Amino acid sequence: VKQEALKLEKSYRNIEDVGSTFNKIEDEVASMLEVPERMSDPVEIGEDNVNKERDAEDVNKLEFDNLKEVLSGLVAGSKSYLTCPGCQQLSSPPIYKCPAEHLICNSCYNRKVKTRCPECKLQLDKTGQNSRFKTAEVAWKELKKIEDKLNQ
């Protein structure tokens, strides 16, 4: 039981960490996407200035592509934390949990799972009062924000 409690505590911290990481990354992406003002008047642009601007744009694109790759990896990792053990699908709100805080998607909670958690077999609270997994729902919303920005 202690091992299960430690696993659950670690999962809970991982979900919280994902949410705060998404917020930090979202700020970094937003700052990288800001368009810099042009360096000089179009009439005065010399070939050196054009090359410098082109080089700066190439560097920005490379940095953005690298950041996008890192974010894609984080999104994939976060999806694993939000995958329902009952159906192996990404859970979306409403997301439920068993007393041991194993995640259960809405579909499994309402249809497939009768009265026991598919992972640990503990009895479920089918009243819904203590079974919502709010932290996982927040993490899902943050994940969707990042995915939407990556797909723009």
Secondary structure as the mmCIF struct_conf table of DSSP 4:
data_model
#
loop_
_struct_conf.conf_type_id
_struct_conf.id
_struct_conf.beg_label_comp_id
_struct_conf.beg_label_asym_id
_struct_conf.beg_label_seq_id
_struct_conf.end_label_comp_id
_struct_conf.end_label_asym_id
_struct_conf.end_label_seq_id
HELX_RH_AL_P HELX_RH_AL_P1 LYS A 2 MET A 32
TURN_TY1_P TURN_TY1_P1 LEU A 33 LEU A 33
BEND BEND1 GLU A 34 GLU A 34
HELX_LH_PP_P HELX_LH_PP_P1 VAL A 35 ARG A 38
BEND BEND2 MET A 39 SER A 40
HELX_RH_3T_P HELX_RH_3T_P1 PRO A 42 GLU A 44
HELX_RH_AL_P HELX_RH_AL_P2 GLU A 47 TYR A 81
TURN_TY1_P TURN_TY1_P2 LEU A 82 LEU A 82
STRN STRN1 THR A 83 THR A 83
TURN_TY1_P TURN_TY1_P3 PRO A 85 CYS A 87
BEND BEND3 GLN A 89 GLN A 89
STRN STRN2 LEU A 90 LEU A 90
BEND BEND4 PRO A 93 PRO A 94
STRN STRN3 TYR A 96 LYS A 97
TURN_TY1_P TURN_TY1_P4 PRO A 99 ALA A 100
STRN STRN4 LEU A 103 ILE A 104
HELX_RH_AL_P HELX_RH_AL_P3 ASN A 106 SER A 107
HELX_RH_PI_P HELX_RH_PI_P1 CYS A 108 LYS A 112
BEND BEND5 THR A 115 THR A 115
STRN STRN5 ARG A 116 ARG A 116
TURN_TY1_P TURN_TY1_P5 PRO A 118 CYS A 120
HELX_LH_PP_P HELX_LH_PP_P2 LEU A 122 LEU A 122
STRN STRN6 GLN A 123 GLN A 123
HELX_LH_PP_P HELX_LH_PP_P3 LEU A 124 LEU A 124
TURN_TY1_P TURN_TY1_P6 LYS A 126 THR A 127
BEND BEND6 GLY A 128 ASN A 130
STRN STRN7 ARG A 132 ARG A 132
HELX_RH_AL_P HELX_RH_AL_P4 LYS A 134 LEU A 150
TURN_TY1_P TURN_TY1_P7 ASN A 151 ASN A 151
#
